[in-house]
Amino acid sequence: MKRIGIAVSLLLMVVISFCGCKSPEGEGFAIYLPARDIPVSQMPILSHVDLADKPLISLVDIVSYSRSTHEIQLTSEAYSRITNLEVPVSGKAFLVCIDHYPVYWGAFWTPVSSIPFDGVAIMKPLASDRHVIKLELGYPSPQFFKGEDYRADPTILRSLERTGKLH
């Protein structure tokens, strides 16, 4: 009988420890890099892209997200990660995810690039005291954007709203 009590106690400790862990399914909004460096030009032909182990930007890193402008104010640590990110003139792919599930993809872009881009772009910031990045349509201007705009996808907005980050 004593063994059963010990087994139940051990099982209960395991269950409690698993409940304390946050799984990727509950992470909400996050921006990931692909697990391997994939050229932006190849992203449209891929049916599946493995994500990096950890998000580049998670809800913890976001101070606020503007529903109207798609500007994201970041913590200083997250903003530093973006400014230190190596971005070639041909862009660096990212995926916007909800609970580890990709909703859409885009690319970090550098303002010194002469290569146009027809997707959602995050311009690599040169410097800012505001710690803000923006999900923009097309580079160098919105006229280059093609496709559907998923930035206001309801699952994205709900995730940001639930955490009080949406403004």
N, CA, C and O of each residue as an XYZ file, in Angstrom:
668
protein
N       0.813     -1.188      0.000
C       0.000      0.000      0.000
C       0.863      1.260      0.000
O       0.549      2.252     -0.658
N       1.973      1.190      0.768
C       2.857      2.335      0.832
C       3.460      2.622     -0.541
O       3.661      3.785     -0.892
N       3.759      1.561     -1.339
C       4.317      1.725     -2.687
C       3.331      2.443     -3.607
O       3.734      3.264     -4.430
N       2.056      2.138     -3.471
C       1.044      2.801     -4.291
C       1.007      4.292     -3.967
O       0.898      5.118     -4.873
N       1.095      4.642     -2.695
C       1.103      6.046     -2.288
C       2.315      6.778     -2.849
O       2.202      7.925     -3.284
N       3.473      6.123     -2.840
C       4.687      6.729     -3.392
C       4.541      6.893     -4.902
O       4.912      7.929     -5.453
N       4.004      5.877     -5.572
C       3.817      5.952     -7.024
C       2.860      7.076     -7.400
O       3.104      7.812     -8.356
N       1.774      7.205     -6.648
C       0.810      8.277     -6.919
C       1.462      9.642     -6.683
O       1.245     10.576     -7.455
N       2.250      9.757     -5.629
C       2.942     11.017     -5.348
C       3.919     11.370     -6.461
O       3.990     12.523     -6.886
N       4.674     10.380     -6.934
C       5.609     10.615     -8.031
C       4.871     11.024     -9.304
O       5.292     11.948    -10.000
N       3.775     10.337     -9.605
C       2.982     10.668    -10.784
C       2.429     12.086    -10.682
O       2.438     12.830    -11.663
N       1.956     12.456     -9.514
C       1.428     13.798     -9.299
C       2.517     14.852     -9.483
O       2.259     15.907    -10.061
N       3.730     14.582     -9.000
C       4.838     15.527     -9.174
C       5.187     15.695    -10.651
O       5.483     16.803    -11.098
N       5.154     14.595    -11.412
C       5.448     14.663    -12.848
C       4.382     15.491    -13.558
O       4.708     16.339    -14.389
N       3.118     15.252    -13.239
C       2.020     15.995    -13.865
C       2.135     17.483    -13.532
O       1.970     18.324    -14.416
N       2.410     17.813    -12.292
C       2.537     19.210    -11.889
C       3.708     19.866    -12.599
O       3.608     21.013    -13.037
N       4.828     19.141    -12.717
C       5.985     19.746    -13.382
C       5.702     19.993    -14.857
O       6.168     20.991    -15.407
N       4.948     19.110    -15.514
C       4.607     19.330    -16.917
C       3.627     20.479    -17.077
O       3.686     21.197    -18.075
N       2.739     20.669    -16.134
C       1.791     21.784    -16.216
C       2.501     23.120    -16.091
O       2.034     24.117    -16.641
N       3.609     23.161    -15.388
C       4.358     24.390    -15.238
C       5.147     24.770    -16.467
O       5.552     25.924    -16.605
N       5.378     23.829    -17.367
C       6.155     24.118    -18.575
C       5.249     24.714    -19.625
O       4.114     24.275    -19.817
N       5.760     25.705    -20.291
C       4.968     26.338    -21.349
C       5.340     25.695    -22.674
O       6.497     25.762    -23.090
N       4.404     25.091    -23.325
C       4.671     24.441    -24.600
C       4.569     25.455    -25.724
O       3.962     26.511    -25.548
N       5.167     25.146    -26.901
C       5.074     26.070    -28.026
C       3.634     26.364    -28.437
O       3.361     27.424    -29.000
N       2.706     25.441    -28.164
C       1.323     25.634    -28.588
C       0.662     26.802    -27.875
O      -0.345     27.319    -28.359
N       1.201     27.237    -26.731
C       0.589     28.309    -25.985
C       1.363     29.614    -26.037
O       1.091     30.519    -25.247
N       2.309     29.731    -26.935
C       3.165     30.915    -26.929
C       2.520     32.133    -27.583
O       2.986     33.251    -27.361
N       1.472     31.962    -28.377
C       0.832     33.092    -29.040
C       1.677     33.639    -30.165
O       2.373     32.888    -30.848
N       1.621     34.952    -30.363
C       2.332     35.627    -31.450
C       3.837     35.513    -31.254
O       4.348     35.718    -30.153
N       4.539     35.183    -32.330
C       6.001     35.141    -32.303
C       6.529     35.261    -33.729
O       5.864     34.868    -34.688
N       7.724     35.806    -33.851
C       8.409     35.870    -35.135
C       9.626     34.969    -35.050
O      10.483     35.132    -34.182
N       9.683     34.012    -35.969
C      10.774     33.041    -36.019
C      11.616     33.242    -37.265
O      11.132     33.731    -38.285
N      12.855     32.867    -37.173
C      13.684     32.678    -38.354
C      13.537     31.221    -38.742
O      13.215     30.396    -37.887
N      13.763     30.874    -40.002
C      13.777     29.455    -40.371
C      14.930     28.747    -39.658
O      15.931     29.374    -39.311
N      14.785     27.440    -39.443
C      15.822     26.657    -38.771
C      17.131     26.684    -39.557
O      18.213     26.705    -38.970
N      17.030     26.684    -40.864
C      18.230     26.821    -41.697
C      18.058     28.057    -42.562
O      16.937     28.456    -42.878
N      19.168     28.652    -42.940
C      19.121     29.889    -43.716
C      18.598     29.592    -45.120
O      19.284     28.956    -45.921
N      17.402     30.045    -45.411
C      16.762     29.819    -46.709
C      16.732     31.140    -47.457
O      16.246     32.135    -46.921
N      17.239     31.175    -48.682
C      17.157     32.424    -49.448
C      15.699     32.848    -49.617
O      14.816     32.020    -49.841
N      15.470     34.152    -49.506
C      14.116     34.702    -49.634
C      13.487     34.281    -50.960
O      12.283     34.029    -51.026
N      14.283     34.206    -51.997
C      13.765     33.839    -53.324
C      13.210     32.421    -53.363
O      12.404     32.111    -54.241
N      13.618     31.545    -52.437
C      13.128     30.166    -52.413
C      11.913     29.965    -51.510
O      11.250     28.931    -51.600
N      11.612     30.914    -50.656
C      10.502     30.758    -49.709
C       9.158     30.483    -50.399
O       8.419     29.620    -49.926
N       8.804     31.174    -51.494
C       7.487     30.926    -52.094
C       7.300     29.510    -52.645
O       6.163     29.061    -52.786
N       8.363     28.811    -52.953
C       8.214     27.470    -53.532
C       8.229     26.363    -52.495
O       8.013     25.201    -52.837
N       8.481     26.695    -51.230
C       8.554     25.684    -50.186
C       7.175     25.421    -49.595
O       6.407     26.349    -49.340
N       6.874     24.154    -49.382
C       5.585     23.823    -48.764
C       5.707     23.709    -47.245
O       4.702     23.743    -46.535
N       6.938     23.575    -46.749
C       7.155     23.444    -45.311
C       8.502     24.060    -44.963
O       9.488     23.857    -45.671
N       8.538     24.806    -43.879
C       9.785     25.398    -43.397
C       9.890     25.090    -41.911
O       8.992     25.416    -41.135
N      10.994     24.460    -41.520
C      11.231     24.209    -40.104
C      11.626     25.514    -39.425
O      12.399     26.304    -39.968
N      11.083     25.726    -38.227
C      11.361     26.942    -37.475
C      12.604     26.759    -36.614
O      12.945     25.640    -36.231
N      13.272     27.856    -36.315
C      14.367     27.832    -35.353
C      13.828     27.351    -34.010
O      12.619     27.377    -33.779
N      14.708     26.918    -33.139
C      14.277     26.386    -31.845
C      13.562     27.420    -30.985
O      12.620     27.087    -30.266
N      14.003     28.664    -31.057
C      13.412     29.725    -30.246
C      13.008     30.886    -31.145
O      13.653     31.133    -32.164
N      11.948     31.601    -30.779
C      11.553     32.760    -31.591
C      12.567     33.897    -31.473
O      13.223     34.063    -30.445
N      12.675     34.655    -32.525
C      13.498     35.857    -32.505
C      12.781     36.940    -31.690
O      13.407     37.688    -30.939
N      11.447     37.007    -31.856
C      10.610     37.935    -31.110
C       9.411     37.163    -30.575
O       8.708     36.493    -31.333
N       9.181     37.258    -29.282
C       8.022     36.604    -28.675
C       7.162     37.671    -27.994
O       7.519     38.849    -27.984
N       6.051     37.261    -27.436
C       5.161     38.202    -26.751
C       5.867     38.912    -25.595
O       5.550     40.061    -25.287
N       6.808     38.243    -24.966
C       7.563     38.839    -23.863
C       8.383     40.032    -24.350
O       8.629     40.973    -23.595
N       8.806     39.989    -25.624
C       9.643     41.038    -26.202
C       8.848     42.239    -26.698
O       9.424     43.291    -26.978
N       7.540     42.091    -26.808
C       6.693     43.139    -27.389
C       6.115     44.027    -26.293
O       5.483     43.546    -25.352
N       6.342     45.325    -26.432
C       5.738     46.299    -25.523
C       4.342     46.626    -26.038
O       3.376     46.631    -25.275
N       4.240     46.901    -27.350
C       2.928     47.173    -27.943
C       2.976     46.892    -29.447
O       4.037     46.897    -30.070
N       1.786     46.646    -30.006
C       1.620     46.390    -31.434
C       0.479     47.269    -31.915
O      -0.627     47.211    -31.379
N       0.751     48.083    -32.926
C      -0.277     48.982    -33.459
C      -1.097     48.264    -34.525
O      -0.565     47.818    -35.541
N      -2.391     48.161    -34.279
C      -3.308     47.524    -35.225
C      -3.353     48.291    -36.551
O      -3.463     47.674    -37.610
N      -3.270     49.608    -36.509
C      -3.424     50.416    -37.725
C      -2.145     50.536    -38.545
O      -2.208     50.592    -39.773
N      -0.986     50.578    -37.892
C       0.271     50.780    -38.631
C       1.157     49.537    -38.683
O       2.114     49.494    -39.457
N       0.849     48.534    -37.873
C       1.647     47.308    -37.751
C       3.064     47.611    -37.277
O       4.018     46.922    -37.636
N       3.179     48.658    -36.463
C       4.433     48.956    -35.794
C       4.485     48.159    -34.499
O       3.491     48.039    -33.783
N       5.666     47.616    -34.215
C       5.862     46.825    -33.008
C       6.912     47.519    -32.155
O       8.066     47.649    -32.563
N       6.513     47.962    -30.974
C       7.490     48.514    -30.042
C       8.052     47.345    -29.247
O       7.308     46.556    -28.665
N       9.379     47.246    -29.233
C      10.062     46.126    -28.602
C      10.780     46.547    -27.330
O      11.053     47.728    -27.114
N      11.082     45.563    -26.495
C      11.966     45.819    -25.363
C      13.348     46.153    -25.915
O      13.639     45.861    -27.075
N      14.185     46.753    -25.109
C      15.525     47.104    -25.592
C      16.335     45.865    -25.960
O      17.127     45.911    -26.902
N      16.153     44.758    -25.237
C      16.881     43.522    -25.548
C      16.466     42.969    -26.916
O      17.316     42.566    -27.710
N      15.176     42.951    -27.184
C      14.683     42.438    -28.472
C      15.113     43.348    -29.611
O      15.501     42.877    -30.680
N      15.042     44.646    -29.378
C      15.449     45.599    -30.411
C      16.935     45.428    -30.739
O      17.339     45.539    -31.896
N      17.719     45.167    -29.739
C      19.150     44.925    -29.943
C      19.370     43.673    -30.802
O      20.247     43.660    -31.665
N      18.582     42.631    -30.566
C      18.699     41.411    -31.394
C      18.414     41.728    -32.858
O      19.080     41.198    -33.747
N      17.425     42.591    -33.116
C      17.081     42.941    -34.499
C      18.172     43.801    -35.124
O      18.559     43.572    -36.270
N      18.665     44.777    -34.391
C      19.703     45.641    -34.969
C      21.006     44.892    -35.197
O      21.792     45.279    -36.062
N      21.253     43.832    -34.442
C      22.475     43.037    -34.623
C      22.307     41.887    -35.614
O      23.267     41.171    -35.899
N      21.107     41.709    -36.137
C      20.826     40.631    -37.079
C      21.545     40.885    -38.404
O      21.472     41.985    -38.952
N      22.229     39.879    -38.910
C      22.898     39.989    -40.213
C      21.840     39.852    -41.303
O      21.201     38.808    -41.431
N      21.659     40.907    -42.083
C      20.663     40.908    -43.152
C      21.371     41.205    -44.475
O      21.860     42.316    -44.680
N      21.427     40.219    -45.373
C      22.039     40.479    -46.679
C      21.151     41.377    -47.542
O      19.979     41.577    -47.221
N      21.689     41.911    -48.620
C      20.904     42.796    -49.492
C      19.749     42.053    -50.153
O      18.813     42.683    -50.646
N      19.801     40.717    -50.171
C      18.706     39.922    -50.729
C      17.692     39.511    -49.666
O      16.804     38.706    -49.946
N      17.809     40.051    -48.449
C      16.840     39.806    -47.392
C      17.135     38.576    -46.551
O      17.967     37.741    -46.906
N      16.435     38.483    -45.429
C      16.528     37.335    -44.513
C      15.110     36.952    -44.118
O      14.392     37.748    -43.514
N      14.711     35.744    -44.456
C      13.338     35.284    -44.245
C      12.982     35.181    -42.759
O      13.823     34.867    -41.917
N      11.706     35.457    -42.467
C      11.140     35.237    -41.136
C       9.731     34.696    -41.311
O       9.143     34.802    -42.387
N       9.194     34.114    -40.243
C       7.823     33.611    -40.247
C       7.088     34.168    -39.047
O       7.583     34.093    -37.922
N       5.910     34.727    -39.275
C       5.042     35.184    -38.193
C       4.166     33.990    -37.819
O       3.465     33.424    -38.658
N       4.223     33.625    -36.542
C       3.537     32.411    -36.081
C       2.588     32.711    -34.924
O       2.774     33.667    -34.172
N       1.586     31.880    -34.810
C       0.717     31.849    -33.649
C       0.787     30.430    -33.100
O       0.497     29.458    -33.799
N       1.176     30.333    -31.837
C       1.318     29.025    -31.191
C       2.177     28.070    -32.016
O       1.849     26.894    -32.169
N       3.269     28.590    -32.537
C       4.257     27.809    -33.293
C       3.766     27.413    -34.686
O       4.416     26.617    -35.363
N       2.636     27.954    -35.117
C       2.080     27.650    -36.434
C       2.251     28.873    -37.339
O       1.744     29.946    -37.012
N       2.959     28.733    -38.476
C       3.165     29.885    -39.362
C       1.861     30.412    -39.963
O       1.061     29.648    -40.503
N       1.657     31.730    -39.863
C       0.506     32.391    -40.460
C       0.917     33.005    -41.799
O       0.182     32.912    -42.783
N       2.085     33.628    -41.830
C       2.635     34.156    -43.077
C       4.138     34.319    -42.925
O       4.686     34.246    -41.825
N       4.787     34.542    -44.062
C       6.225     34.762    -44.029
C       6.542     36.119    -44.638
O       5.735     36.697    -45.367
N       7.700     36.602    -44.333
C       8.188     37.866    -44.873
C       9.697     37.855    -44.819
O      10.315     36.796    -44.707
N      10.291     39.032    -44.899
C      11.750     39.111    -44.875
C      12.229     40.383    -44.209
O      11.651     41.455    -44.390
N      13.292     40.248    -43.437
C      14.017     41.420    -42.982
C      14.724     41.967    -44.201
O      15.240     41.206    -45.020
N      14.751     43.268    -44.324
C      15.370     43.899    -45.492
C      16.278     45.013    -45.006
O      16.035     45.605    -43.954
N      17.302     45.295    -45.752
C      18.205     46.374    -45.396
C      17.963     47.582    -46.296
O      17.737     47.424    -47.496
N      18.008     48.777    -45.732
C      17.735     49.970    -46.538
C      18.802     50.259    -47.601
O      18.614     51.145    -48.434
N      19.903     49.533    -47.583
C      20.933     49.743    -48.608
C      20.742     48.807    -49.803
O      21.537     48.834    -50.742
N      19.699     47.985    -49.775
C      19.453     47.042    -50.867
C      18.820     47.741    -52.069
O      17.974     48.624    -51.924
N      19.250     47.325    -53.249
C      18.620     47.817    -54.481
C      17.710     46.756    -55.085
O      17.209     46.919    -56.198
N      17.497     45.664    -54.348
C      16.662     44.557    -54.817
C      15.237     44.758    -54.291
O      15.043     44.848    -53.078
N      14.243     44.829    -55.173
C      12.862     44.980    -54.687
C      12.350     43.674    -54.078
O      12.854     42.591    -54.377
N      11.335     43.802    -53.214
C      10.726     42.648    -52.555
C       9.221     42.826    -52.569
O       8.719     43.909    -52.270
N       8.486     41.753    -52.921
C       7.027     41.853    -53.071
C       6.235     41.313    -51.890
O       5.028     41.101    -52.007
N       6.892     41.083    -50.748
C       6.211     40.542    -49.579
C       6.187     41.510    -48.419
O       6.403     42.710    -48.586
N       5.917     40.968    -47.225
C       5.935     41.767    -46.001
C       7.393     41.900    -45.563
O       8.115     40.909    -45.453
N       7.805     43.124    -45.318
C       9.199     43.389    -44.965
C       9.301     44.082    -43.618
O       8.465     44.910    -43.257
N      10.336     43.728    -42.891
C      10.733     44.468    -41.705
C      12.075     45.079    -42.063
O      13.059     44.370    -42.272
N      12.101     46.395    -42.130
C      13.327     47.099    -42.462
C      14.268     47.007    -41.278
O      13.901     47.341    -40.151
N      15.493     46.549    -41.543
C      16.479     46.486    -40.472
C      16.741     47.904    -39.999
O      17.167     48.748    -40.786
N      16.492     48.180    -38.717
C      16.668     49.539    -38.223
C      18.145     49.921    -38.151
O      19.003     49.103    -37.820
N      18.409     51.163    -38.465
C      19.778     51.666    -38.347
C      19.994     52.187    -36.926
O      21.056     51.968    -36.343
N      19.013     52.861    -36.376
C      19.064     53.339    -34.992
C      17.728     53.995    -34.665
O      17.080     54.591    -35.526
N      17.334     53.872    -33.408
C      16.104     54.518    -32.961
C      16.033     54.452    -31.449
O      16.392     53.443    -30.843
N      15.577     55.515    -30.855
C      15.355     55.520    -29.410
C      14.010     54.898    -29.068
O      13.760     54.528    -27.921
N      13.142     54.786    -30.080
C      11.782     54.278    -29.839
C      11.722     52.759    -29.772
O      10.748     52.215    -29.252
N      12.725     52.060    -30.277
C      12.745     50.590    -30.301
C      11.548     50.028    -31.062
O      10.876     49.108    -30.598
N      11.294     50.603    -32.244
C      10.137     50.215    -33.041
C      10.584     49.622    -34.372
O      11.485     50.138    -35.035
N       9.930     48.522    -34.745
C      10.059     47.965    -36.083
C       8.673     47.981    -36.704
O       7.674     48.105    -35.995
N       8.606     47.855    -38.021
C       7.305     47.908    -38.689
C       7.208     46.808    -39.727
O       8.141     46.577    -40.495
N       6.068     46.133    -39.743
C       5.757     45.146    -40.769
C       5.179     45.919    -41.955
O       4.029     46.357    -41.914
N       5.977     46.083    -43.005
C       5.592     46.908    -44.150
C       5.271     46.043    -45.357
O       5.754     44.917    -45.470
N       4.463     46.568    -46.246
C       4.146     45.872    -47.487
C       5.131     46.300    -48.569
O       5.174     47.469    -48.954
N       5.920     45.345    -49.057
C       6.827     45.596    -50.163
C       8.037     46.440    -49.832
O       8.055     47.190    -48.856
N       9.052     46.295    -50.676
C      10.250     47.127    -50.604
C      10.687     47.427    -52.023
O      10.734     46.503    -52.834
N      10.998     48.621    -52.359
C      11.189     49.790    -51.505
C       9.908     50.555    -51.190
O       9.942     51.507    -50.410
N       8.782     50.164    -51.775
C       7.522     50.849    -51.490
C       6.370     49.857    -51.607
O       6.546     48.769    -52.156
N       5.199     50.218    -51.098
C       4.040     49.317    -51.160
C       3.635     48.926    -52.587
O       2.976     47.902    -52.770
N       4.009     49.707    -53.590
C       3.657     49.373    -54.978
C       4.296     48.047    -55.413
O       3.838     47.437    -56.379
N       5.324     47.603    -54.731
C       5.989     46.347    -55.087
C       5.313     45.133    -54.457
O       5.597     44.000    -54.846
N       4.412     45.357    -53.479
C       3.756     44.248    -52.785
C       2.790     43.521    -53.708
O       2.044     44.139    -54.467
N       2.821     42.184    -53.627
C       1.863     41.332    -54.343
C       1.322     40.309    -53.352
O       1.996     39.948    -52.388
N       0.117     39.852    -53.594
C      -0.443     38.823    -52.733
C      -1.423     39.385    -51.727
O      -1.909     40.507    -51.864
N      -1.707     38.578    -50.706
C      -2.663     38.955    -49.668
C      -1.935     39.499    -48.457
O      -0.836     39.055    -48.125
N      -2.552     40.459    -47.804
C      -2.000     41.063    -46.599
C      -2.553     40.320    -45.381
O      -3.724     40.475    -45.035
N      -1.711     39.517    -44.735
C      -2.135     38.730    -43.572
C      -1.759     39.387    -42.251
O      -1.929     38.778    -41.195
N      -1.256     40.605    -42.288
C      -0.807     41.246    -41.046
C      -1.946     41.424    -40.037
O      -1.702     41.415    -38.831
N      -3.166     41.585    -40.505
C      -4.323     41.760    -39.609
C      -5.134     40.476    -39.488
O      -6.333     40.521    -39.216
N      -4.490     39.343    -39.686
C      -5.171     38.053    -39.526
C      -5.806     38.001    -38.129
O      -5.155     38.360    -37.148
N      -7.068     37.559    -38.026
C      -7.757     37.551    -36.727
C      -7.024     36.775    -35.632
O      -7.075     37.172    -34.468
N      -6.352     35.689    -35.973
C      -5.633     34.932    -34.935
C      -4.460     35.744    -34.380
O      -4.139     35.652    -33.195
N      -3.830     36.531    -35.238
C      -2.727     37.384    -34.784
C      -3.269     38.461    -33.851
O      -2.743     38.672    -32.758
N      -4.316     39.130    -34.290
C      -4.880     40.217    -33.481
C      -5.433     39.710    -32.150
O      -5.280     40.374    -31.124
N      -6.073     38.542    -32.157
C      -6.602     37.970    -30.903
C      -5.471     37.677    -29.924
O      -5.580     37.972    -28.734
N      -4.388     37.097    -30.429
C      -3.256     36.768    -29.566
C      -2.675     38.024    -28.920
O      -2.384     38.038    -27.724
N      -2.512     39.062    -29.710
C      -1.959     40.310    -29.192
C      -2.945     41.007    -28.250
O      -2.535     41.615    -27.261
N      -4.228     40.919    -28.553
C      -5.254     41.541    -27.717
C      -5.357     40.841    -26.361
O      -5.472     41.496    -25.325
N      -5.314     39.514    -26.374
C      -5.404     38.733    -25.122
C      -4.307     39.121    -24.137
O      -4.510     39.078    -22.923
N      -3.153     39.497    -24.661
C      -2.025     39.825    -23.784
C      -1.906     41.317    -23.521
O      -0.956     41.753    -22.872
N      -2.851     42.105    -24.013
C      -2.851     43.537    -23.775
C      -1.812     44.301    -24.582
O      -1.495     45.441    -24.246
N      -1.276     43.701    -25.637
C      -0.231     44.339    -26.447
C      -0.806     45.103    -27.632
O      -0.121     45.956    -28.197
N      -2.045     44.821    -28.022
C      -2.645     45.422    -29.211
C      -3.201     46.805    -28.900
O      -3.949     46.990    -27.940
N      -2.818     47.775    -29.733
C      -3.301     49.161    -29.550
C      -3.786     49.715    -30.856
O      -4.230     50.861    -30.913
